[in-house]
Amino acid sequence: MLETISLREVYLILKNRMRLILAITIAFMIMTALISYYMITPIYQTSTQLLISQQQTEAGLDSQSIETDLQLVATYSEIIKSPIILEQVVSQLELGISYEELQEKVTVEIAESSQLLNIVVADADLAAAVKIANKTAEIFEVEIMELMNADNVSILSPAVVMENQTPISPNPPLNILLSAIVGLLVGAALAMILRYLDTTLRGEKDIQDVLGIPVLGSISPMNEEEDIPANEPIAFKRREA
């Protein structure tokens, strides 16, 4: 038969085990902080921005040319991550990694209804990430003229190495906060488990629930500082030194 428990009983159990819950929570937070700051390699991110636009003529750009460029943006984003571009990046920069490994580091972001492309590179070495982003843009700008017979790509904003740049991962404050939440949940669950594994009878209700018999009486605690009346039996008198 399942045992029911009230919210008050849950509160009392958690209150009595508060030291255990806090100890587990602090332990989780310390472990997460050590892992985040000293064991996980930080990853940096940089990007090079490209503009997809036809060469402007004396008559200016018409709406049809702009629409064509917008349609090409999605195609260009796939070409950038293709082997024909990234394999040249690996070769020219002598990265010593495969095309597939470089592809995992490179992401192409497209702004909605925009002629802009962002080549985003994430790497543990910020300087290497900047070189990869810029080299990918340079190779793509040259190769697209042969592949698509189009001269509508220009580098708008190259990637640069910024001082004191913050890595995108790990995020120690967020990790510590999440570990604190997990620690509280684990501590609370452990407190409840320990309570139900403990078969000690602590009060009249426990005796009635376990033995199924009513409590006829109880012995009140006696304060040793109180004097025992003289008319009490000698067996209850306080012994004198």
N, C-alpha and C positions, 0 to 999 in steps of 0.2 A: 504494500500500500504506500502510495507516495505521500511524503510529508509536506504539508503546506507551511509556508513561512510568510510572515508579514513584513511590510516595509520597515517597521520599527525594529524588528529582529535583524533585518539586513543591516540597518544603520548601526545597531549596537555591535554586530559582528565586525563591521568595517572599522568602527571606532576603536574597538579593543585591539584590532590588528593594525592600527595606523602606523606604528613604528615599522612593522614588516613591510607594509605597502610603500612607505616612503623610502625605505632602504632599497627595495627592488627598483623603484623609479629612479633614484639617484644612481644606482649601479648601471642601469640601462643608459642614462644620460652620459655618464663618464665613459662608458665603453664606446658609445656612438661618437663622442667628441674625439677620442683618441683615434678611432678609425678614420673619421672625416678629415682630421687635421694632419695625421702622420702616416696613414697607410694607403689612402686612396690618392692616386696620381691626379692632380688637377688638369682639367681640360679647358683650353682657351679657344675662343671663336673669333674669327675675323671675316670680312666680306669685301668683295670687289663689285662695284655696281656698273652695269652695262646699259647703254641706251640703244634701243632698236628703232632706227629712224632712217628714212631714205635721205639721200643727199638733197639738200634744198636747192631748188632752181630759182631762176629769176621770177618765175610766176608764183613761187612759194609752194608749200605742201598742200595738196588737196586732200579732201576727206577720204578719197579712195585709197590713197597711199598710206594714210594713217590706219585705216581699217585693215589693210594688208599687213602692216607691221604688227598690229595687235594679234592677227591670226597666226603670225609666224613665231610669236613669243613662246607658245607652248611647244612648238616643234624645236625651237632653239634650246629650250631647257633640257630636252631629251638628248640632243646632240652633244651638249656640254658634258654630260655624264657618260657618253659613249666611249668605247675603246679608242676610236680614232683620235680623240682629244686627250684623254687621260693617260694613254700609253705614252704619248709624246711628253707629257708632263713628267711621268716617272723617269723616262730616259734622259731628258734634258736636265732635270734637277738631281739625277742620280739618287733617287730616294731609297732604292734597295727594297722596295715593296712591290707587290703585285697590283695589277689594275683593279682587281676586286677589293683589295684592302684600301686603295685610294678612293674608290667609289663610295665606300662606307663613310669616309671623312668629308666628302663633298656633297653639299645640298644646294639646289637651285630654287630660290624663292621668287614667286611671281606675284606682283601686286595686281589686284583685280582692275581690269580696264585701264592698264598702264603699259607703257612701252619700256618699262624698266625691268631688268633682271638682276638679281643679286646672287653672286656665286659665294656661298657661305662654306667656310672650311673650319673644321674643329680638329684640334691636335693638342697633344701635351706640350709641344714646343710652339710658342707663339710666333717666333721668327719663321719657323718652318711653315706654319699655317699661312702667314702673309705671303711667303714666296709661292706656295702652291696656288693660292687664290689669284695672285697677279699673273703667274705663268699660265694658268688655265685660261684666263681672260685673253692674254696675248695670243696664245695658240688658236683659240676659238675665233678671234677676230680675223686671223689670217686664213684659217681653214674654211670658214664659212663662205668666203669669196669663191673658192673652188667648188665646194659642195653644192651651194645653192645659187651660184652665179649672182650673188647679191653683195652690195657694199653698203650695208645699212647697220653695221655694228660699230659702236665706238665705246671706249672705256670712259665712263663718266666720273667715277671715283675709285681710285685704286686702294687696295688695303694697305694699312700702315701699322707699324709697331707702336703701340701707345704705352706710355710709362704707367706703372702701377695698375695695369689692366686686371680686372677681377675675372677669375675663371668662371665659366658657366656651370661647372660641376667639379667637386661636390658643393652643396650648399649647407655648410655646417649648422647655422642657426635653425634652418628648416628641419634638418635631420635630427637635431637635438630635441626640437619641439615634438616631432613625431615619436621619437623614442620615449619621451616623457609620457605621452598618451598611452603608448603600448605598455610601458612599465606600470602605469596606474591600473590598466586593465588586467595585466598579469598578476599584479599584487592583490587586487580585489578577488580575482578568481582563486588564487592560492589561499587567501584568507577564508573563503567560503568552503573550499575543499578541506582545509584543516579543521574547520568547525564541525563538519559532518563526519570526519574521521575520528574526532574526539568523543569518546563514549562516557566521559566523566559526568556524573549527576551533580548539577549545580544548584538545584532548587526544587521546590515542591512540585512545580509543573513537570520537571523532568522525571521525577519519581512516579507521578501519576501517569505520564505518557508511556513510560517504559514498563512499570510493574502492573499498571492497571488497577491500583488499589488507592483508596483515599488516604490522605495524611491525617493521622489522629492527633498529632501534637508535634511541637518543636522545642528545642532547647535554645534559649536566648543566650547570647554571648555574655560572659561575666567579666566585669572590670576588676582587675586584681587590686586596684587602689581602694575599692570600696570595702568597708568593714562588714564582716559577717555578724549578724545579730547574735547576742549571747545565748538566746534561747534555742538556737539551731543545734542539731546534733553535732557532737564533738568531731565527727568524721568530716564535717564541712568547714570546721574552723581553720583559719590560716595557721600554718606552722610558723613558729617563731625561731629565729636563728639561735 
